[in-house]
Amino acid sequence: MQTKPFRIGTRGSPLALAQAAETRSRLMEAHGLPEEMFEVVVLSTKGDRITDRALSEIGGKGLFTEELEQQLLSGELDFAVHSSKDMPTWLPDGLEISAYLPREDFRDAVVGRTAPSLTALPDRAIVGSASLRRQALIRRMRPDIEVIVFRGSVETRLRKLNEGQVDATLLALAGLKRLGREDVITELLDPTEFPPAPAQGAICIESRVGDRRVLDLLEAINHKPTYDAVSCERAFLEVLDGSCRTPIAGYTIVDGDHLKFSGLILTPDGTQEHAVSIDGLCADAVKLGRQAGETVRTAAGPGFFASWS
Ligand SMILES: NCc1[nH]cc(CCC(=O)O)c1CC(=O)O
């Protein structure tokens, strides 16, 4: 192995920095390399700079990855660490997801101020979230609740909640765990009732296709069950992403060499939905995810996607 340090790209939010640090320690451990062999390079992305509008309004996916991807392609960075959930469905030519770290718990968590759980919140409570999926799932459960756009880092959202701007907010358990802020959680949502976003809870590493030095390095920390699960979920998303303003949820349970995927699409008001579940071999993860996507797309019909966008 060469002695030139690897340049790791990341966003600058506390969560992103925690993810980059975890990746670096796993690499140091797996290869017996010193910290100096990894240089963490922090970049600001469009998604970090625009914090007052819903992500779906400002262009959705790619907002958190574009700047990092440019520097990967130009060779400034060797690889980039991301929340898989924030990755665009289609990556630029020449880049790929080459590794996943072991997935954290993929459930959503409620941080309640005026009540601990979604069902216990007062009539017409206000919940802060910028996610179309969370908005639709909340309305499906509690049509009286008003969901307002709520963005910024996890710490910013918790501050807004404590200031009384909302009755509750929803956050990914994975992010709260990585920040050591599980203490604020008042309810953990059951994925069968409140399914997470595809790829939630998984950290991925993006690198150049065919860059042997980097691929050899990353192979040692890739977690195969996470790789298969998230590949299945991303394949589901890919089939449905022609309608990128659709609330989409889905998660995979891996058991040995088998997996079971459950997917759901909803209208933003949560009144209509199409669910799918499929199981098979991990080796067929992508095929199964696509098949699930096609199943719900066919069941929903074109009218489903056209009815609000
Ligand atoms: N879009 C923000 C984002 N991207 C990934 C996570 C959580 C961590 C993860 O899913 O790995 C979050 C915050 C949240 O949804 O609470």
The ligand as a Tripos MOL2 file, in Angstrom:
@<TRIPOS>MOLECULE
LIG
   16    16     1     0     0
SMALL
NO_CHARGES

@<TRIPOS>ATOM
      1 N1        -31.9100   13.9610    5.3470 N.3       1 LIG1
      2 C1        -31.2220   14.0690    6.5700 C.3       1 LIG1
      3 C2        -30.7650   12.7610    7.1040 C.ar      1 LIG1
      4 N2        -30.0600   11.9050    6.3710 N.ar      1 LIG1
      5 C3        -29.7900   10.7970    7.1190 C.ar      1 LIG1
      6 C4        -30.3590   11.0040    8.3590 C.ar      1 LIG1
      7 C5        -30.3380   10.0670    9.4940 C.3       1 LIG1
      8 C6        -29.2910    9.0020    9.4950 C.3       1 LIG1
      9 C7        -29.5060    7.8920    8.5160 C.2       1 LIG1
     10 O1        -30.6010    7.6470    8.0020 O.co2     1 LIG1
     11 O2        -28.5100    7.1950    8.2780 O.co2     1 LIG1
     12 C8        -30.9670   12.2510    8.3620 C.ar      1 LIG1
     13 C9        -31.6750   12.9020    9.4750 C.3       1 LIG1
     14 C10       -33.0150   12.2980    9.7970 C.2       1 LIG1
     15 O3        -33.7490   11.8490    8.9110 O.co2     1 LIG1
     16 O4        -33.3570   12.2890   10.9810 O.co2     1 LIG1
@<TRIPOS>BOND
     1     1     2 1
     2     2     3 1
     3     3     4 ar
     4     3    12 ar
     5     4     5 ar
     6     5     6 ar
     7     6     7 1
     8     6    12 ar
     9     7     8 1
    10     8     9 1
    11     9    10 2
    12     9    11 1
    13    12    13 1
    14    13    14 1
    15    14    15 2
    16    14    16 1
@<TRIPOS>SUBSTRUCTURE
     1 LIG1         1 GROUP 0 **** ****
